[in-house]
Amino acid sequence: MKILFTSICLCFQMAGFTQTYVQPLPNAKQLSWQNKPFYLFIHFGPNTFTDLEWGKGSEKEEVFNPVALDCRQWCRIAKAAGATGIVITAKHHDGFCLWPSAYSKHTVAQSS
């Protein structure tokens, strides 16, 4: 049984060595899409200050305190990366709004 198993493994191994691997090349539409301008997405909110991957929406508004915020740094990085724009997530799944909203108390208006 060992000899049969070894023989089968050897055949599979030899067959693998005889195959030629051809790396696929993108077609014209794929190249066109890859060469399009791209934007950066900025996710900025309480998670930035709590060091959590996912906010729960129960974080105190005071934790959002961007005293050393340099949005121009974001622009410099985007430009250096070749991005043509930035999209900021003004309200994420945790519900925190980066604008003072009349419909929520979980906003920058209640932050430090």
Chimera marker file (.cmm) of the C-alpha trace (Angstrom):
<marker_set name="trace">
<marker id="1" x="0.000" y="0.000" z="0.000" r="1" g="1" b="0" radius="0.5"/>
<marker id="2" x="2.895" y="2.369" z="0.794" r="1" g="1" b="0" radius="0.5"/>
<marker id="3" x="4.459" y="1.722" z="-2.595" r="1" g="1" b="0" radius="0.5"/>
<marker id="4" x="1.169" y="2.479" z="-4.379" r="1" g="1" b="0" radius="0.5"/>
<marker id="5" x="0.674" y="5.706" z="-2.424" r="1" g="1" b="0" radius="0.5"/>
<marker id="6" x="4.280" y="6.786" z="-3.057" r="1" g="1" b="0" radius="0.5"/>
<marker id="7" x="3.926" y="6.018" z="-6.769" r="1" g="1" b="0" radius="0.5"/>
<marker id="8" x="0.734" y="8.088" z="-7.043" r="1" g="1" b="0" radius="0.5"/>
<marker id="9" x="2.348" y="11.009" z="-5.192" r="1" g="1" b="0" radius="0.5"/>
<marker id="10" x="5.392" y="10.790" z="-7.446" r="1" g="1" b="0" radius="0.5"/>
<marker id="11" x="3.188" y="10.845" z="-10.562" r="1" g="1" b="0" radius="0.5"/>
<marker id="12" x="1.313" y="13.927" z="-9.328" r="1" g="1" b="0" radius="0.5"/>
<marker id="13" x="4.566" y="15.645" z="-8.457" r="1" g="1" b="0" radius="0.5"/>
<marker id="14" x="6.103" y="14.903" z="-11.849" r="1" g="1" b="0" radius="0.5"/>
<marker id="15" x="2.961" y="16.077" z="-13.632" r="1" g="1" b="0" radius="0.5"/>
<marker id="16" x="3.163" y="19.360" z="-11.742" r="1" g="1" b="0" radius="0.5"/>
<marker id="17" x="6.737" y="19.940" z="-12.843" r="1" g="1" b="0" radius="0.5"/>
<marker id="18" x="5.939" y="19.412" z="-16.500" r="1" g="1" b="0" radius="0.5"/>
<marker id="19" x="3.147" y="22.013" z="-16.636" r="1" g="1" b="0" radius="0.5"/>
<marker id="20" x="3.971" y="25.501" z="-17.817" r="1" g="1" b="0" radius="0.5"/>
<marker id="21" x="2.503" y="28.310" z="-15.774" r="1" g="1" b="0" radius="0.5"/>
<marker id="22" x="1.289" y="31.230" z="-17.847" r="1" g="1" b="0" radius="0.5"/>
<marker id="23" x="0.507" y="34.363" z="-15.898" r="1" g="1" b="0" radius="0.5"/>
<marker id="24" x="-2.756" y="35.936" z="-17.088" r="1" g="1" b="0" radius="0.5"/>
<marker id="25" x="-2.539" y="39.417" z="-18.556" r="1" g="1" b="0" radius="0.5"/>
<marker id="26" x="-5.240" y="42.062" z="-18.101" r="1" g="1" b="0" radius="0.5"/>
<marker id="27" x="-7.366" y="42.864" z="-21.119" r="1" g="1" b="0" radius="0.5"/>
<marker id="28" x="-7.885" y="46.408" z="-22.445" r="1" g="1" b="0" radius="0.5"/>
<marker id="29" x="-10.959" y="47.098" z="-20.265" r="1" g="1" b="0" radius="0.5"/>
<marker id="30" x="-9.156" y="45.914" z="-17.126" r="1" g="1" b="0" radius="0.5"/>
<marker id="31" x="-6.129" y="48.079" z="-17.924" r="1" g="1" b="0" radius="0.5"/>
<marker id="32" x="-8.363" y="51.065" z="-18.527" r="1" g="1" b="0" radius="0.5"/>
<marker id="33" x="-10.063" y="50.555" z="-15.148" r="1" g="1" b="0" radius="0.5"/>
<marker id="34" x="-6.718" y="50.119" z="-13.350" r="1" g="1" b="0" radius="0.5"/>
<marker id="35" x="-5.403" y="53.362" z="-14.838" r="1" g="1" b="0" radius="0.5"/>
<marker id="36" x="-8.406" y="55.434" z="-13.750" r="1" g="1" b="0" radius="0.5"/>
<marker id="37" x="-7.955" y="58.062" z="-11.041" r="1" g="1" b="0" radius="0.5"/>
<marker id="38" x="-8.713" y="56.908" z="-7.525" r="1" g="1" b="0" radius="0.5"/>
<marker id="39" x="-9.943" y="58.493" z="-4.326" r="1" g="1" b="0" radius="0.5"/>
<marker id="40" x="-9.001" y="57.871" z="-0.695" r="1" g="1" b="0" radius="0.5"/>
<marker id="41" x="-11.645" y="57.122" z="1.907" r="1" g="1" b="0" radius="0.5"/>
<marker id="42" x="-11.137" y="58.749" z="5.299" r="1" g="1" b="0" radius="0.5"/>
<marker id="43" x="-12.912" y="57.188" z="8.272" r="1" g="1" b="0" radius="0.5"/>
<marker id="44" x="-12.575" y="59.758" z="11.043" r="1" g="1" b="0" radius="0.5"/>
<marker id="45" x="-14.623" y="59.710" z="14.221" r="1" g="1" b="0" radius="0.5"/>
<marker id="46" x="-14.621" y="58.481" z="17.817" r="1" g="1" b="0" radius="0.5"/>
<marker id="47" x="-12.793" y="55.271" z="16.796" r="1" g="1" b="0" radius="0.5"/>
<marker id="48" x="-9.789" y="57.431" z="15.902" r="1" g="1" b="0" radius="0.5"/>
<marker id="49" x="-9.491" y="58.339" z="19.578" r="1" g="1" b="0" radius="0.5"/>
<marker id="50" x="-10.574" y="55.073" z="21.226" r="1" g="1" b="0" radius="0.5"/>
<marker id="51" x="-8.252" y="52.903" z="19.096" r="1" g="1" b="0" radius="0.5"/>
<marker id="52" x="-11.137" y="50.533" z="18.349" r="1" g="1" b="0" radius="0.5"/>
<marker id="53" x="-11.657" y="48.861" z="14.994" r="1" g="1" b="0" radius="0.5"/>
<marker id="54" x="-15.454" y="49.104" z="15.300" r="1" g="1" b="0" radius="0.5"/>
<marker id="55" x="-17.257" y="51.705" z="17.390" r="1" g="1" b="0" radius="0.5"/>
<marker id="56" x="-20.365" y="50.694" z="19.280" r="1" g="1" b="0" radius="0.5"/>
<marker id="57" x="-22.121" y="54.057" z="19.155" r="1" g="1" b="0" radius="0.5"/>
<marker id="58" x="-22.022" y="54.263" z="22.923" r="1" g="1" b="0" radius="0.5"/>
<marker id="59" x="-18.737" y="56.157" z="23.115" r="1" g="1" b="0" radius="0.5"/>
<marker id="60" x="-18.955" y="59.494" z="24.894" r="1" g="1" b="0" radius="0.5"/>
<marker id="61" x="-18.955" y="62.426" z="22.502" r="1" g="1" b="0" radius="0.5"/>
<marker id="62" x="-16.143" y="64.088" z="24.510" r="1" g="1" b="0" radius="0.5"/>
<marker id="63" x="-13.695" y="61.438" z="23.255" r="1" g="1" b="0" radius="0.5"/>
<marker id="64" x="-13.804" y="63.076" z="19.815" r="1" g="1" b="0" radius="0.5"/>
<marker id="65" x="-11.286" y="65.860" z="20.330" r="1" g="1" b="0" radius="0.5"/>
<marker id="66" x="-9.122" y="66.523" z="17.243" r="1" g="1" b="0" radius="0.5"/>
<marker id="67" x="-6.928" y="69.269" z="18.736" r="1" g="1" b="0" radius="0.5"/>
<marker id="68" x="-3.935" y="68.522" z="16.459" r="1" g="1" b="0" radius="0.5"/>
<marker id="69" x="-5.942" y="67.839" z="13.293" r="1" g="1" b="0" radius="0.5"/>
<marker id="70" x="-4.099" y="68.618" z="10.062" r="1" g="1" b="0" radius="0.5"/>
<marker id="71" x="-6.423" y="67.946" z="7.121" r="1" g="1" b="0" radius="0.5"/>
<marker id="72" x="-3.779" y="69.348" z="4.790" r="1" g="1" b="0" radius="0.5"/>
<marker id="73" x="-1.610" y="66.378" z="5.794" r="1" g="1" b="0" radius="0.5"/>
<marker id="74" x="-4.372" y="64.099" z="4.492" r="1" g="1" b="0" radius="0.5"/>
<marker id="75" x="-4.312" y="66.032" z="1.212" r="1" g="1" b="0" radius="0.5"/>
<marker id="76" x="-0.517" y="65.846" z="0.950" r="1" g="1" b="0" radius="0.5"/>
<marker id="77" x="-0.607" y="62.074" z="1.472" r="1" g="1" b="0" radius="0.5"/>
<marker id="78" x="-3.446" y="61.633" z="-1.036" r="1" g="1" b="0" radius="0.5"/>
<marker id="79" x="-1.596" y="63.691" z="-3.621" r="1" g="1" b="0" radius="0.5"/>
<marker id="80" x="1.687" y="61.812" z="-3.018" r="1" g="1" b="0" radius="0.5"/>
<marker id="81" x="-0.178" y="58.510" z="-3.498" r="1" g="1" b="0" radius="0.5"/>
<marker id="82" x="-1.611" y="59.702" z="-6.801" r="1" g="1" b="0" radius="0.5"/>
<marker id="83" x="-5.191" y="60.020" z="-5.579" r="1" g="1" b="0" radius="0.5"/>
<marker id="84" x="-7.345" y="62.632" z="-7.258" r="1" g="1" b="0" radius="0.5"/>
<marker id="85" x="-9.749" y="63.157" z="-4.386" r="1" g="1" b="0" radius="0.5"/>
<marker id="86" x="-10.780" y="62.289" z="-0.847" r="1" g="1" b="0" radius="0.5"/>
<marker id="87" x="-14.116" y="61.004" z="0.411" r="1" g="1" b="0" radius="0.5"/>
<marker id="88" x="-14.706" y="61.480" z="4.128" r="1" g="1" b="0" radius="0.5"/>
<marker id="89" x="-17.168" y="59.262" z="5.939" r="1" g="1" b="0" radius="0.5"/>
<marker id="90" x="-19.188" y="61.943" z="7.710" r="1" g="1" b="0" radius="0.5"/>
<marker id="91" x="-21.411" y="59.419" z="9.514" r="1" g="1" b="0" radius="0.5"/>
<marker id="92" x="-20.359" y="55.834" z="10.023" r="1" g="1" b="0" radius="0.5"/>
<marker id="93" x="-22.094" y="52.771" z="11.446" r="1" g="1" b="0" radius="0.5"/>
<marker id="94" x="-21.639" y="53.992" z="15.043" r="1" g="1" b="0" radius="0.5"/>
<marker id="95" x="-23.943" y="56.944" z="14.280" r="1" g="1" b="0" radius="0.5"/>
<marker id="96" x="-21.506" y="59.726" z="15.169" r="1" g="1" b="0" radius="0.5"/>
<marker id="97" x="-22.066" y="62.748" z="12.910" r="1" g="1" b="0" radius="0.5"/>
<marker id="98" x="-19.205" y="65.006" z="11.849" r="1" g="1" b="0" radius="0.5"/>
<marker id="99" x="-21.707" y="67.850" z="11.705" r="1" g="1" b="0" radius="0.5"/>
<marker id="100" x="-24.110" y="69.257" z="14.294" r="1" g="1" b="0" radius="0.5"/>
<marker id="101" x="-27.401" y="67.500" z="13.625" r="1" g="1" b="0" radius="0.5"/>
<marker id="102" x="-30.837" y="68.455" z="14.893" r="1" g="1" b="0" radius="0.5"/>
<marker id="103" x="-31.755" y="64.758" z="14.791" r="1" g="1" b="0" radius="0.5"/>
<marker id="104" x="-29.003" y="63.283" z="16.950" r="1" g="1" b="0" radius="0.5"/>
<marker id="105" x="-27.066" y="64.042" z="20.127" r="1" g="1" b="0" radius="0.5"/>
<marker id="106" x="-24.156" y="61.848" z="18.970" r="1" g="1" b="0" radius="0.5"/>
<marker id="107" x="-22.428" y="64.614" z="17.000" r="1" g="1" b="0" radius="0.5"/>
<marker id="108" x="-19.499" y="67.009" z="16.975" r="1" g="1" b="0" radius="0.5"/>
<marker id="109" x="-21.758" y="69.602" z="18.636" r="1" g="1" b="0" radius="0.5"/>
<marker id="110" x="-21.579" y="67.558" z="21.846" r="1" g="1" b="0" radius="0.5"/>
<marker id="111" x="-17.833" y="66.831" z="21.544" r="1" g="1" b="0" radius="0.5"/>
<marker id="112" x="-15.006" y="68.652" z="23.294" r="1" g="1" b="0" radius="0.5"/>
<link id1="1" id2="2" r="1" g="1" b="0" radius="0.2"/>
<link id1="2" id2="3" r="1" g="1" b="0" radius="0.2"/>
<link id1="3" id2="4" r="1" g="1" b="0" radius="0.2"/>
<link id1="4" id2="5" r="1" g="1" b="0" radius="0.2"/>
<link id1="5" id2="6" r="1" g="1" b="0" radius="0.2"/>
<link id1="6" id2="7" r="1" g="1" b="0" radius="0.2"/>
<link id1="7" id2="8" r="1" g="1" b="0" radius="0.2"/>
<link id1="8" id2="9" r="1" g="1" b="0" radius="0.2"/>
<link id1="9" id2="10" r="1" g="1" b="0" radius="0.2"/>
<link id1="10" id2="11" r="1" g="1" b="0" radius="0.2"/>
<link id1="11" id2="12" r="1" g="1" b="0" radius="0.2"/>
<link id1="12" id2="13" r="1" g="1" b="0" radius="0.2"/>
<link id1="13" id2="14" r="1" g="1" b="0" radius="0.2"/>
<link id1="14" id2="15" r="1" g="1" b="0" radius="0.2"/>
<link id1="15" id2="16" r="1" g="1" b="0" radius="0.2"/>
<link id1="16" id2="17" r="1" g="1" b="0" radius="0.2"/>
<link id1="17" id2="18" r="1" g="1" b="0" radius="0.2"/>
<link id1="18" id2="19" r="1" g="1" b="0" radius="0.2"/>
<link id1="19" id2="20" r="1" g="1" b="0" radius="0.2"/>
<link id1="20" id2="21" r="1" g="1" b="0" radius="0.2"/>
<link id1="21" id2="22" r="1" g="1" b="0" radius="0.2"/>
<link id1="22" id2="23" r="1" g="1" b="0" radius="0.2"/>
<link id1="23" id2="24" r="1" g="1" b="0" radius="0.2"/>
<link id1="24" id2="25" r="1" g="1" b="0" radius="0.2"/>
<link id1="25" id2="26" r="1" g="1" b="0" radius="0.2"/>
<link id1="26" id2="27" r="1" g="1" b="0" radius="0.2"/>
<link id1="27" id2="28" r="1" g="1" b="0" radius="0.2"/>
<link id1="28" id2="29" r="1" g="1" b="0" radius="0.2"/>
<link id1="29" id2="30" r="1" g="1" b="0" radius="0.2"/>
<link id1="30" id2="31" r="1" g="1" b="0" radius="0.2"/>
<link id1="31" id2="32" r="1" g="1" b="0" radius="0.2"/>
<link id1="32" id2="33" r="1" g="1" b="0" radius="0.2"/>
<link id1="33" id2="34" r="1" g="1" b="0" radius="0.2"/>
<link id1="34" id2="35" r="1" g="1" b="0" radius="0.2"/>
<link id1="35" id2="36" r="1" g="1" b="0" radius="0.2"/>
<link id1="36" id2="37" r="1" g="1" b="0" radius="0.2"/>
<link id1="37" id2="38" r="1" g="1" b="0" radius="0.2"/>
<link id1="38" id2="39" r="1" g="1" b="0" radius="0.2"/>
<link id1="39" id2="40" r="1" g="1" b="0" radius="0.2"/>
<link id1="40" id2="41" r="1" g="1" b="0" radius="0.2"/>
<link id1="41" id2="42" r="1" g="1" b="0" radius="0.2"/>
<link id1="42" id2="43" r="1" g="1" b="0" radius="0.2"/>
<link id1="43" id2="44" r="1" g="1" b="0" radius="0.2"/>
<link id1="44" id2="45" r="1" g="1" b="0" radius="0.2"/>
<link id1="45" id2="46" r="1" g="1" b="0" radius="0.2"/>
<link id1="46" id2="47" r="1" g="1" b="0" radius="0.2"/>
<link id1="47" id2="48" r="1" g="1" b="0" radius="0.2"/>
<link id1="48" id2="49" r="1" g="1" b="0" radius="0.2"/>
<link id1="49" id2="50" r="1" g="1" b="0" radius="0.2"/>
<link id1="50" id2="51" r="1" g="1" b="0" radius="0.2"/>
<link id1="51" id2="52" r="1" g="1" b="0" radius="0.2"/>
<link id1="52" id2="53" r="1" g="1" b="0" radius="0.2"/>
<link id1="53" id2="54" r="1" g="1" b="0" radius="0.2"/>
<link id1="54" id2="55" r="1" g="1" b="0" radius="0.2"/>
<link id1="55" id2="56" r="1" g="1" b="0" radius="0.2"/>
<link id1="56" id2="57" r="1" g="1" b="0" radius="0.2"/>
<link id1="57" id2="58" r="1" g="1" b="0" radius="0.2"/>
<link id1="58" id2="59" r="1" g="1" b="0" radius="0.2"/>
<link id1="59" id2="60" r="1" g="1" b="0" radius="0.2"/>
<link id1="60" id2="61" r="1" g="1" b="0" radius="0.2"/>
<link id1="61" id2="62" r="1" g="1" b="0" radius="0.2"/>
<link id1="62" id2="63" r="1" g="1" b="0" radius="0.2"/>
<link id1="63" id2="64" r="1" g="1" b="0" radius="0.2"/>
<link id1="64" id2="65" r="1" g="1" b="0" radius="0.2"/>
<link id1="65" id2="66" r="1" g="1" b="0" radius="0.2"/>
<link id1="66" id2="67" r="1" g="1" b="0" radius="0.2"/>
<link id1="67" id2="68" r="1" g="1" b="0" radius="0.2"/>
<link id1="68" id2="69" r="1" g="1" b="0" radius="0.2"/>
<link id1="69" id2="70" r="1" g="1" b="0" radius="0.2"/>
<link id1="70" id2="71" r="1" g="1" b="0" radius="0.2"/>
<link id1="71" id2="72" r="1" g="1" b="0" radius="0.2"/>
<link id1="72" id2="73" r="1" g="1" b="0" radius="0.2"/>
<link id1="73" id2="74" r="1" g="1" b="0" radius="0.2"/>
<link id1="74" id2="75" r="1" g="1" b="0" radius="0.2"/>
<link id1="75" id2="76" r="1" g="1" b="0" radius="0.2"/>
<link id1="76" id2="77" r="1" g="1" b="0" radius="0.2"/>
<link id1="77" id2="78" r="1" g="1" b="0" radius="0.2"/>
<link id1="78" id2="79" r="1" g="1" b="0" radius="0.2"/>
<link id1="79" id2="80" r="1" g="1" b="0" radius="0.2"/>
<link id1="80" id2="81" r="1" g="1" b="0" radius="0.2"/>
<link id1="81" id2="82" r="1" g="1" b="0" radius="0.2"/>
<link id1="82" id2="83" r="1" g="1" b="0" radius="0.2"/>
<link id1="83" id2="84" r="1" g="1" b="0" radius="0.2"/>
<link id1="84" id2="85" r="1" g="1" b="0" radius="0.2"/>
<link id1="85" id2="86" r="1" g="1" b="0" radius="0.2"/>
<link id1="86" id2="87" r="1" g="1" b="0" radius="0.2"/>
<link id1="87" id2="88" r="1" g="1" b="0" radius="0.2"/>
<link id1="88" id2="89" r="1" g="1" b="0" radius="0.2"/>
<link id1="89" id2="90" r="1" g="1" b="0" radius="0.2"/>
<link id1="90" id2="91" r="1" g="1" b="0" radius="0.2"/>
<link id1="91" id2="92" r="1" g="1" b="0" radius="0.2"/>
<link id1="92" id2="93" r="1" g="1" b="0" radius="0.2"/>
<link id1="93" id2="94" r="1" g="1" b="0" radius="0.2"/>
<link id1="94" id2="95" r="1" g="1" b="0" radius="0.2"/>
<link id1="95" id2="96" r="1" g="1" b="0" radius="0.2"/>
<link id1="96" id2="97" r="1" g="1" b="0" radius="0.2"/>
<link id1="97" id2="98" r="1" g="1" b="0" radius="0.2"/>
<link id1="98" id2="99" r="1" g="1" b="0" radius="0.2"/>
<link id1="99" id2="100" r="1" g="1" b="0" radius="0.2"/>
<link id1="100" id2="101" r="1" g="1" b="0" radius="0.2"/>
<link id1="101" id2="102" r="1" g="1" b="0" radius="0.2"/>
<link id1="102" id2="103" r="1" g="1" b="0" radius="0.2"/>
<link id1="103" id2="104" r="1" g="1" b="0" radius="0.2"/>
<link id1="104" id2="105" r="1" g="1" b="0" radius="0.2"/>
<link id1="105" id2="106" r="1" g="1" b="0" radius="0.2"/>
<link id1="106" id2="107" r="1" g="1" b="0" radius="0.2"/>
<link id1="107" id2="108" r="1" g="1" b="0" radius="0.2"/>
<link id1="108" id2="109" r="1" g="1" b="0" radius="0.2"/>
<link id1="109" id2="110" r="1" g="1" b="0" radius="0.2"/>
<link id1="110" id2="111" r="1" g="1" b="0" radius="0.2"/>
<link id1="111" id2="112" r="1" g="1" b="0" radius="0.2"/>
</marker_set>
